[in-house]
């Protein structure tokens, strides 16, 4: 029996028998009992131990051990962590009788004191130690961790120091300085820009000295860079007082001044509390630290995946896989961290090979209310941070009014992260002094709470009073600091009033982006040379598809690679070969290629086989990794997530423009689950934040009778988001054109997100093949004209995109129709207006019809109808009827609808 779990009502006779056995042969009892019995004997003290008179007293010793472990397990429920109201009551409590002890035992010396490092000690001293450790300003949850070493590390550190930090005067003055900046900055904004939204940090200002400390502590532990992701609460304060964004710039934004913009490059801007920033600072010990704050929309937790992706990209690109040199910090709100699903998705990524970043420091600004919603209505869990238990991450609940306790806890958090490379959470218990924004009245929904908050002194006043009582500073020191900082802010505000336009302090095209530039409208459809030589292509194709003879693969896998080698001889390359050759040639040119998504290694439709598994083991073989540059090829099967994974890959691509970063949906419609990332980052990030991105998204698409859920990738949604050349939407029909489309992403001197409606049935369609010359003598074609007809014979030009072309082609060939031209629109956006105009001139006597397999209210038609409305191209449409569902679930109905579309296309 383990003494640490022995109940307080243990049988004394049983303990006595155990003790007798121990005396005869110590090894005959459990090691925990051996440790317990060491150092005392019944009736006498031996070896400096405690005299134990009877087995009943042994029971008392066990009860003391139970008390110690009760505090370790549940002490966090009885802390002094809430600065503005009483904590909820939990039963059983921490009273002595809970553990079978009483006041009469308080002066009794117990050998159990060795458990907390006191040696034999009075119960009152043992209890005082664990009270101070586990029930003051910090409540710790970590005993659920399944690693004894981690528990021992945290337990030992906390009990030795009793959560009572011993800071030098200089450290206390630095804490005061940062707290002073945080409080006065908010006060200054509130008085100078009355009524303007700023999403104040007031009530949680201790976040600023905490962040300052974690950066300083992290630097001393080897961290050279931090990437921060946070929502809008307190963002301006973090930007100015942690990141170093000039006060003048922030004040200019409040004054409504616009950023300088190139008239050729669309820039709409964003509200000031969504903006990102980066800077370089010097730590107190002279080390350089780079800080990045990712931009974030009002979807509060979307930035979680983005920031993690940025960190992983830098780990791969800049730090040679060493996660100890860079750390992500995610700052959450209490309502959001408990309720937003992307938090769970992101946390589940934290230990996966494709996404791990060496541990994240999570800070929750727990102001106990979500907009107007009370915390009791915002979650079912005890704590907002209970999500941390999914990955067995420790949580420190800290009273936000005790700034030194917070600094102590966050320093311990970064030390734990560096040591164990896992996540750690800080639950910063605080309050929100005003409403959700400064124009909101919180008393409408939280009258009792806000009566308490109104009377509550701010954190700076509390800390100044504490330091004065300690004798660490005098009152004049604090007043001088405040006056000096207010004066500085006023100077910067005066300067801001004279600013005409704001200059961008963090140019986009620097660092890893050096040599690239923003795209202009004239660049979008300019041809880019993406050809490769015959020699390079054939050599890579052969090497990539020659499996090692000493490894035993599944016969079906072997055949796939044998068939690919035969493609070289037959000069007919299928879709998978076109795709894989794009990756091979880019790797050969020293670019990185990263692919992730559900089942991407094999491919949902078993076409890719970028990773082959051996028959008799779980060993894998990655052909692309064996080529020149193959060390830069990574392909990861993702967790079953779209939202967080797409956010992660967006962040990854934002940091490294020289990586072909790809996310593939298992089916195109699954991208619906990541729509926020498409809306708030991919389509609008450049317009809002001047941040380019070259992420590629592959969305399998095509009406093949697979029902509503596995037919359409919702092309119409992405075209709806398309404007000002913000991204590329494509639906290719040949492996060669797809090859050039992917290569073009890195061969331009600018970056744009690329969304590709990729095929399913075309993966193995006998006509969907390309020859060597398609790869080596051509570039990407936005539009592919019909080579089977002559212009003067054509009465109708069918504009189409994607898979339906081959069904139209089958009928055209079967009926030898020379009066209908089939023109493929490979790039749906940006629209190739010049090429379409050329087609109009070529087929001057023909009518133009848009033919699509999607419903009339879906697909590309709604966009193209709008774009060519009132133009000389009087487009008509042939499509499925309007529908609320993307496709029928009945195969016969599907076939009938498809047949009708094909027949109508040729009915003149």
Secondary structure, DSSP 8 states (H G I E B T S, - for coil): --GGG--TT--HHHHHHHHHHHHH-GGGS-HHHHHHHTTEEBTEE-TT---B-SHHHHHHHHHHHHHHHHHHHHGGGG-S--SSS-----SS-S-GGGGT--GGGTT-EEGGGGGGT--SEEHHHHHHHHHHHHSSSEEEE-TT-S-HHHHHHHHHHHHHHTT-----HHHHHHHHHHHHHHHHHHHHHHHHSTT------TT-THHHHHHHHHHHHHHHTT--EEEEEE-STTHHHHHHHTS---HHHHHHHHTT--B---TTS------GGG--EEEEEE-TTS-EEEEEE----SSTTTHHHHHHHHHHHHHHHTSTT-GGGEEEEEEEEHHHHHH-HHHHHHHHTTTSTTT--S-EEEEEEE-SEETTEEGGGT-SSSSTTGGGGGGT-EEEEEETT-HHHHHHHHHHHHHHHHHH-S-EEEEEE---SS-SSTT--GGGT-HHHHHHHHHS--HHHHHHHHHHHHTSS-HHHHHHHHHHHHHHHHHHHHHHTT-SSB--SS-SSSGGGTT-----GGGTTS-------HHHHHHHHHHHT---TTS-B-HHHHHHHHHHHHHHHHT-B-HHHHHHHHHHHHHHTT-EEEEEETTTTT-TTS---SSEEBTTSS-EE-GGGGSTTGGGEEEEE--S-SHHHHHHHHHHHHH-TTEEEEEEESSGGGGGGGHHHIIIIITTHHHHH------EEEEE---SS--GGGS---HHHHHHT--TT-EEEE---SHHHHHHHHHHHHHSSS--EEEEEE-SGGGG-TTS-B-HHHHHS----SEE--TTS-GGG-SEEEEE-TTHHHHHHHHHHHTT--SEEEEEE-EEES--HHHHHHHHHHTTTSEEEEEEEEETTSTTHHHHHHHTTTSS---EEEEE---SSSS-S-HHHHHHHHHHHHHHHT--
